[in-house]
Every structure is written in structure tokens, then in C-alpha cells.
Amino acid sequence: MLAIGSTYHRITARPARALAALAVALACAGASPLAATAAPDLVISGGGYGHGIGMSQQGALGYAEHGWSYPQILAHYYTGTSIGAAPANAQVRVLVGGRVRKLALDTYVRGVVSAEVSSSWPLAALEAQAVASRTYALTAHAGGARFDVYADTRSQVYRGVAAQTPQTDAAVSATTGQIVTYAGKPAITYFFASSGGRTEDVQNSFLGSQPEPWLRGVVDRYERGDLHTWRLTLGFAAAAAKLRGLVHGRFEGIEVLKRGFSPRIVAANVLGSGGRTAVSGPTLAERLGLYSAWAYFSTSDGQRVTPEPDRSGWSSLHPPGPEPAPVSPAESGGAAVGAAGAATAASSEATSGGVGSPGA
């Protein structure tokens, strides 16, 4: 399930099995067998898995399979960025089992990559993950003055030596000392499992965040995966229980007011017989236990399915109007890649690994 409050998300179970298990659980949580045929259901169709900010891991896989290099993948997901150099001799403080361990940056990253994605993925996808993970470690500051990153999905998963494989070690080695930068400063590199076809602007998913120029939604041309699209059915009684405190009177459905670039929900109303309650998209997804805030709602009485009110201007799972034509690797981030190449060459002797603050 989506941890809306987290800055990071990944697939932790086989998607098809997880989806089937969730569907059974939701069905069981609905009306009793005698009332199931009469009680309405909330039908939810959605896309993606995770918060939608930054790099889609499944999307990076798709781009790598289509011949994109890791600088081109990173430039696509992190708008206007380049590849720069990590601070020399930097270290990362990782909270592992209640104790803080201090590690050289690349030693830490070697313990992360295969814990995040499959080591069987193409090298370019593993390299993109290595650079994103290295940059995230330098910019996260999850524990303030005490430590930098958790060893789990609250930051990014770290498994130490157990995660080291020849393939992922090669990806870390090939990108030694490289981080994502914006205007010459480290740019925090959020990532997640599956975009559904579009990523999202940071302020639409992380409530209270300010817009960041490199964390803008982009079309994810080659994103794929079992949860690229999904569909769930939830009994009204179960939905009302999950939305407890937001429903006034009898639960009557969901009204979407605003969607973002993707179309993940930004704002909605929970409808009740006693009135409506404003709710954010991320909160709605968290309360209902959805894979992402990219969701469309309908009601079903067992014979017909009726769309819930949606005032966002998005009429389906797909964006209105035609999508852009396919973009070649050379057209995506070409200038940034050139600048990155120069920066990388100049810093090839730098030792990576360590703590730095954004802008350090």
C-alpha cells in the first residue's frame, strides 16, 4: 500500500498476488453475504504504485530497454538537471536496528541498489538507480543531526553486503562519485515503483512542499508493470469505515475537484447525506489503502456502473488530448548529458560517499 507520508515508495510484494489479496480483503470488509447484492460498491480504477514524484523505477527499466543511457534517464525524470560530483570522502549515517552506522557513500549505495530493483535489469537502469540512491543519501537528512537515512522504505532500503551483486556493484562502480545536480547543487532525487504513465509535480503529492523545478511531472513513455493500471472494488460500508471522521451522515461517494499533471488527485470531497468534507488526494488514497492517488471512482449496484462526479476535467485514466510524440534519447536531456559528461570526466578521481546538505 501507499505510504503517503513517506518520501519514497517501492514494490514490496509481487504485484499480481498483492492485488488479488487486496481485492479479497476489500470484498470481505464490505457488506455481509446476505446484503452484498443490494449494497452499493465503490469501484476504483487507478494507475501506478507510489507517490509519483521523481523517477519511476519501472519507467527507468522501460527506457533502459529502449536504449537510453543512465544520464538520459535521469535527465528525463529530474527536469533540467545534470550529473555532478559528490563531495570527496563523504559519508552516510544509516540507522540500522536502532544504531547509527557511518559508511562511505559508495559502500552504502552498494547495499541499496539490488534492495530497490532487480539485479537482472539492464545496466543503464541499475546505473540510474545507483546515481539516484547516491544523491538521495546526500540530501535526505531524515534523522536531522543524528543520522541521514533510515535503512527501510522511510528513506530507501539498505541491506548491506547481502544486497551486493556483481551487476549492481558494476553499476555503482561505473557511476562512482556521480550525483544529480540542479544549478550546480545536489538535487533531492525522490523515486518510486510505478508511474502509471505520468509522474507528478512534487507539491501535488507531498502536501506543504514548495514547487521544485526538477521535480515536475513528465510523460513516462515506456513505463510498464503489473500495477501500471489497476482496479479495486470496495463496499460502501468498508469505504465509510476507512473514511471515518470524514463522512457526515451516510456515505454517498467521492467527488473529485482537482487533479495534477498525472492525473493524481489533488483535492476531493467525501460525500455524505449530512454534507461534504474536503480531503486531499494523498490523504484520500492513504485512508482508502490505494496504490496511488491516481484514481477514478464509480458506484455499482450490481447491474450498472455509474461514474462519481469529477470536476477536474479528466474524463478517464488517460490524460485529455493527445500525448506527445515519442522522444528519442538524444532529444531528452541531450544538453544536460553533455554538461554531465564534462562534470563526470573532471571528477573521475573524486572519492564518493558521504553526507552533504543540498547546496553543499
Helices and strands as residue ranges (DSSP letters): H 15-29, E 41-47, E 55-56, H 57-65, H 70-77, E 82-85, E 91-96, E 99-104, H 105-110, H 113-116, H 123-139, E 149-150, G 160-163, H 166-174, E 178-182, E 185-186, E 191-192, H 202-205, E 229-235, H 236-242, E 251-259, E 265-272, E 275-280, H 281-288, E 295-300, E 305-307, H 334-346
